[in-house]
Amino acid sequence: MGHFDISRRQLLGGTAGLAFAAALPGQGFAQTAPKRGGTLTVAADTEPRNLNPAIVASNGIFYVASKVIEPLAEMSYDGEGLRPLLATSWTGSADGKSIAFKLREGVKWHDGKPFTSADVAFSALEVWKKLQNLGRQIFKDLDAVETPDAHTAIFRFSKPTPIQLIRNALPSVTAVLPKHLYEGTDINANPVNANLVGTGPFTFGEYKAGQYYRLDRNPDYWDSGKPYLDRIIYRVLPDAATKAAAIEANEIQLTAFSAVPLSDLKRIGAVKGVVVEPKGYEGITYQLTLEINNRRKELADVRVRRAIAHAIDQKFVVETIFLGYAAAATGPVPKSAKEFYTADVPTYGFDPKKAEALLDEAGYKRGADGTRFKLRLFPAPWFEQTKQFGDYARQALKAVGIDAEIVSRDPAAHQKAVYTDHEFDLAVGSPVYRNDPAISTTILYQGGLPAGVPFSNQYGYADPKMDELIAKAAETVDTAARTALYKDFQKLAQDQVPLLVVAEFTFITVARDSVKNLANNPRWATSNWADVWLAS
């Protein structure tokens, strides 16, 4: 089901900062005093049964669970880009082998038990390191967590682990679970996964399959006076048209993750009382990729991979497939990642003649029927746009003499074909950049990964120079040196193009203008909404 649990999302959204954003109605952030009370009714993005974000770091899970289960910190538009939550500070040692967290005092679990450092130690060692899809890599060298007192947790690593990485990973990988409800159980099968107990501003109220999730106000929340809302209802709605109609009728007050089709945004944005907001997703930038199976003889030749890059018209993809709600990519790190991004990389402008020349140079001349060779192209079934890009790529490749046969599979079969059986030649993907290259990006380029690891380098690409660069960056403690290494990583990735990053995109929120404090952090849809309130 794609990088995250998103198969029911109908369409994609645009990258914040694009020209279109200025043309959309904006809510702004100047507000009157918050009003208490009220029920916020929103469209459910997906309907996950396991809601535990400590096990699966997924946007579909975060959308609901982040209001109940809290991480150590959340992303922020202010200051250094992080807002303390369950941790109030974090300090790394000079050798990179320890990080000390000071934890917030006076916090209670929803069942009344006190939150302590024992909960953080248990979550880190037994859940994030062992079970979580992202944490298994980030915390692989975590040896121990010392708890000298109830509000201090000291992480001890066997190898240098950059504080820069841990800081950047805090929002997405450090959801803390109550030790007293999980210790000694099968964590994956624990019934609390579907009836969450957390420290967040809302308690888990009820779930009715096919109908709704209900979250209720936590009267004992540690941030005094919050949350402002009495409850949040996530209504399970069958399709995009139903969601759009419901928000126009004010039956729901918000849809996130581009649940309203891109083609409807201009019309719905003109409806009185409706706001179209592209902000609030910068911390979860998605990328449209063309994955290339480097095991195949033709595709193992870098000249062929570069030819494929020249055959793709990124402007067409952005303007026609995404309707302008995206941006052309220049490599594996998106422009929104200002800490790491560099434009100083090899680029491949749309140039079919150059593509043909490279293919000729590689020895793959056109045959009598105009075809150089045939490929099997697997478009990911997660988004409408991944499927549309598959159709476009087939045409673009045919224009330079490559015959790409479209192979469509359901999500489970697609994932098995690409990541376990490796039976594809090309595949369309949609990985997520999560605030640091080491969280979910370098795994797309690292060689030697076992078969079956989803959303990773399953393309048979293995370059010792790339692997050495990734390994060195993973243990470089100095922030400036580590950042420089990731700029080198981008240059090498674009030089070798083991996969082609075509476009980068985020999403669009459509809401009633009664919803206040909308989109005020870079992971807003997946944050805790403690400060959201409803105007009359």
N, C-alpha and C positions, 0 to 999 in steps of 0.2 A: 504494500500500500504506500509506496513512495517512501521518502525519507522519514515521514511522520504520518500519523493516522489521519489522512486527508482525502480519502477517495470520494467522499460525498460533497466536497466543496465543488461548486459549480464552475467557477472561473477564477482567474488570477487577478492580481492588482498591480498597481504601478509603484515604481521606486520613488520614495519621497525626494523632493527637490527637483523633479522634472518640471518642464514648463507647464504641463497640464495642471499641476497642483495649484498654481496661482489662479487658474480660471475656475476652480471649484469653490463652491460656497464654503467658508471656513467658520468654525465656531469661535476661535480665538480663546484666550485664557484669562481675560479680565472678567472676574465673576463677582457677584454680590455675595453676601454671607451665605454659607451653606445652609440648606434646609434639611431638617431631619425627617426621617420616615419615608414611606412609600415602597412600592415593589417595582423593581426594574425587570421587565420581561424582555428577553433577548432570544434570538434564533440560535438553537444548538448547532454548532459547527459539525460535529460528528456525535456518535452515541457510544463512546467507549464503555465497556463493562468494568474493566480494571482501570481505576482512576488514579493509581499510585504513581506520581511523577518521580519518585525516588527510584523506581524500577525502570520506567520507560519515560525518558525525557522527550516528550512529544507535544507539539502545539495543540493537537486535538485534546490531549489530557490536561495540559496546562490551562486551557481556556476555562475549564470548570474547576479543576483541583487547586489552582493557584490562589483561589479565594479562601481555601480551607487549610492547605498545607503550605508552609512558608520555607523559603530558602534562607541562607545566611545573609544574602544581600540581593538587591534588585538593581537593574540598570536605571540610570538617571540622565536627563539632559544637562544636569548641572555639575559643576566641579569636576571631579576626576571620573565622572561617569557611573558611580555606584552610590546607592542609598542603603545604609545599614538597615537590616531587619533583625533577624535573630542574633547576628553578630554585630557588635558595635565598633570593633576595630580588628585589624589583622596585621601582623608584622612578620616578615620573613627574615630568616638568618642570612648572614653574609655568604655561607657556603651552599645555600639553597636546600638544605636538608631538614629544615623545620620551619613551620609556620604556626604562630601562636594567635589564637582567636580569643578575644574577650567577648563573652556572651551576654545578652540582655538579661537583666534581673527582673523579677516580678512577672515572668511569663508563665501562663498555665496552659496545659492541654485542655481540650474541650471537655474532657471527663473530670477536670478539676485537679489532676496530678500536676506537680511542678515540672516545668521544663528545665533540664540541667545539661551539663557537659556530657553526662553518660548517654543521653539521647543522640548527641552529635557523634560521639565516638562509635556507638553502635551503628548509626546510619552510614558513617563513612566506611567502616571496616567490613560490615556484613551486607550492606546494600549497594552503595555507590561503587565500591571497588569490585565486588563479586558479581553483581547482577545488572547494574544499569548499563544501557546501551552506550552512553557516552562516558560515564564515569569509569568503566572498566579500563579504558585507555589512560584517562587523565590521572587516576589514582592507582595505576598498576604498581608503582614503586612505594606506595604508602605501607609502611611496616607496622606502625603503632600510632595510637592516639592517647596521649597522656592527659589525665584529668586531675590536676593538683587540687582543684576546688570545683564547686558546682558551676562556676561561671567562667572557667578557663579550659580550653581544649588546645593541646599542642600536637600538631601533626608531625610525625617523624617519617622521613623518606629515606630509602636505602640509596638513592641516587639524587644528585642535584635536581630539584624541581622548581622551575622559575615561578616566582611570586606573581609575575605578570600573567602567566597562564592561569594560575589559581584564581587570581582576582577576576580575570575575564570570564572564568567558568562559573563563578559563584551563582549567578542568577539561574542558570539552566541545569546545573548538576548537583546542587546541594540542598534539595528538599529534605527536611528533617522529619523523621518518623518517631513516634513514641516507643521507646525501647520496651516499656512494660506491656505493650500490646503485641509486640512482634518477636521478642526474644523467645527462643525455644520452639518456634513454629516454622512451618514451611512458608517462607515469606511470600513466595509467588502465589500461593494458594490461600493466604490468610484472608478471611472474610472482611477484614477492615479495609482491604483494597477497594471494595465496592461500597463501603460505608465509612468514609474517611473520618479520622480523628486527628485534628491538627491544632495549631496555635493561631490560625489566621483570623481575620475579621468576621468570617462567616462560618457557621457550623453546617455540616451536611444534614439536610432535612429528610429528603425522600427522592426516590427514583422510581418512575413508572415507565417501563419499556414502551418505546414508541410514542410516549407522550411528553414527559418532562423530567428535569432534575430541579429540585428545590433546595436553595441554600438560605439559612436564616441568620439573622444578626447575632453575633457573639457579644453578649452584654459584658463580658469580662475581658475584652480585648486589651492587650497591653498598651496600645496607643489610645490614651484616654479620650473619650468623646467620639471615637470612630468605631465602626463604620457609620455613615449617615443613613444608609438604606436599611429598611427592615428586612428585606429579603430580595433574592435574585431568583427568577424563574427562567430556566433554559427550556424553551419549547422546541420539541422535535418536529420540524416542518419538512414535508416531503420533497420540495423542489424550490428552485430559485424564484419562479414566478409566484409561488405562495408566499415566500419571504418578502418579496418586493411589495406584494399587495397588502400583507399584514402590517408592514411599516408605514405604508401610505395611509392605512386606515387607523393607525395608532393602536393596533392590537398588540404589537410589540414595539419596543422603543429603540432597538439596536440590532444590527447584523454586523458581524465581523468577518475577516478573512475572505473578502470579496464574494460574499454569498449572493449579493445582487449582481447580475451579469454586467460586465463592462459596457456592453452596448446600451444598457438602460440607465447608466449613471447620469448622463446629461438631462434626461427627462425627469428622473426622480429627484435630481438635485434642484430642479425648478419648482418642486412641490412645496407649498408653504409649510414651514415647520420641520422640514427635513434638511439634515446636514450631511454632506459628503466629505469625508475626512481621510486624506492619504497618510497622515502622520501616525506615529505610534507603532511602526513595524520595523524600524531601521535595525533593530537588534536581531532580527530573524530574516535576513535577506535570502531569498531563494535564487537559484541559478538554473537556467535552461542549458543543458549540456548535450552534446553528441558524444556518446561513449564509444570508443574504438577498440575492437578486440585485436590487440597487438600480436596475438598468437598467429593470426593469419598472415601468410607470406607477404601479400601485397600491402597490408596495413602495418606490417613491421617496418616498412621503409618510411623514414621520416618525410621524404619528398611526397609520398602519397598522402600522408596525414596533412601536410601543409597544403597540398592541392585541394583536399576536401575543405580545409578552412577557407581558401580563396573562392571556393564555389558557393559558399553560403553568404547571402546578402543580409547582414545584420539589420540594416535599415528597414528592409522589407519585413523582417521578423518582428521588429519593434512596432512598426506602424500598421501592419496589416494583421498579424496574428494577435498582438497584444493591444491593438488600437491605441498605441502611444503610451500605454500604462506600463512601461518598462524602459530599460536603457541598454544600449549595446555594451557588452562586457569586453574587458581587455585581458582577462586572465582569471586565475582561481580566487583572487581576493577582490571583493567588490569595492567600488568607489566609496561606499558609505563607511567602510572600515578605515577611517582616516589614520589610525595609529599605524597601520601596516601597508596600506595601499601604495603602489607605485605605478605610474604610467610609463615608466622607462622599461618597457618590455617589447619583444618582437610582436608586430601586429600583422594581420592578414586581411587586407582590404578586399572587398568584393571585386574579383578579377578573373572571370572564367578563362580568358586567354592564358593568363599566367598559370592557372590550374592545369590547363591542357598541356602547357609546355613542361611543367613538372612531371606530369604523368608520362609524357613521351620520354623525358629524360630518365625516368625510373624504369623504362623498358616496357611500358604497358600501352602499346599503340592501339588505336581503334581497329577493330576487325571489319570485315566486309559489311556487317550489319550496323557498324558505328559503335559497337560496344567494346569496351576495354576488358572488363571483367564484371562478374555478378556478385552481389552481396545480399545478405538477409538483414533487414532493418526492423528492429523491435521498438515501436514507440511505447513509452510508459503509459499505462492507462489511468494515471492518477488525475490528470487535468485535461480539460478540453484542449488547451493549448499545446500540451505535449503531443497529443494525437494530431493536431493540425500541423505542428512542426514536422512530424514524421512524413506527412503527405507532401509538405513543401520540400523537405530534404530529398525525397525521392525524385522530385522534378528537377531540383537544382543539380543533383548528381547525374541525372540522365543527360542534362545539357552538356556535361563534360565527358560523357562516354561511360559512366558507371551505372550499371543496371541494379538498382536496389529494390528488392522485393519486400513489401510490407508484411510483417507477421504480427498479428494482433492477438494478445493473450489477456486473460483476466489477471487481476493483481497478483494472486498467488502463483499462477503459472508463469507470469512474466518474471517475477522475482527469482523463481527457481531456474528458469532458462538462462537468465543473465548471470546471477550470482552463484549458482551451484553447478549448473551443467555447462555454462559458457558456450552455449550453442548459437549465440548471436555473432554477427559481424559488426553491426552498428546498433546502438540502442539510444533512445532519447531518455534523459534523466532529469531530475530536479532536486539536486542536493541543496542543503541549507548551510549558509555561512553563519556561525554562531559566535561572533565577537572575538575569535582568536583562531589563527590557522590550525593550531594543534587540536582544536576541539572536534571538528568534523570535516576538515578540508585536506590536511596532509594525508589522511587515510585514503584519499582518492588517487594518490600518486605513489604510495609506499609499496614496494615490491614484496613478494614472498608471503602474502596473506593467504590463509587457508580458504579453500572453497566454501561457499555458503555464508560468508560474512556479508550481510546486506549493506548497500550504499557505501562501498569501499572500492579499492582498486581490484576489480575482477577482470581487468582487460589484458592480463599477461604482460603488462609493462613492468620491466625491472631494469633500472639504471643504477649502478653502484654509486654514481655521483649524486643522484637524487636521494637515494637511501641514506647516504652519508650526511647530506645536508639536513635532511629531516631529523636524523638521530642527533646531530650536533645541536640543532636549534632546540630540541626537546630537553637538553641538559644545560643550556646556556642560561646562567642566572642573571647576568648583566642585561638590563632591559634594552639599552641602546644596541648592544651587540646582537641580541636576539632579534630585535626588529630588523636590523640590517640583514641577518640571515634569511628572514622571511621575504625580504625584497629580492634576494638572490634566488630564493625558491620560485618566486613568480617569474623571474627572467628565464630560468631553466625550464619551467613548466611550459611557458609559451614558446620557447625555442624547440622543444621536443614534441609538443602537442599530443601527448598520449590520449588526451580527450580534449574536445573543443568546448570551451565555455562561450556560449552564444549571446546570452542576455541575462540581466539580473532584474529581479522584480520583488516587490513586496505585495501588500494587499490594500484594500480600501474598506473603511468602516462607513456604514450608512446608519444614521441615528436620527431620532427626533431631537429638536433643539432644546428640549426640556432636560436632556442628559448633560450634566455639567462635569467639569474636570475630565473631559474626553481627551484621549490620546496625549497624555502629559508625561509619558516616558517611552523609551524606545522598544519596550516589550509590553505595551499597554494592554493589549487584548489578553495577554498571558500573565498579567500582574494581578495584585490582590484587590483592587477597586475599593480600598478602604475609604478613599476620599471622594468617590463618586456620589453625586446627589441629584435629586430630581426637583426641578423648578415646577411651580404650579402651572 
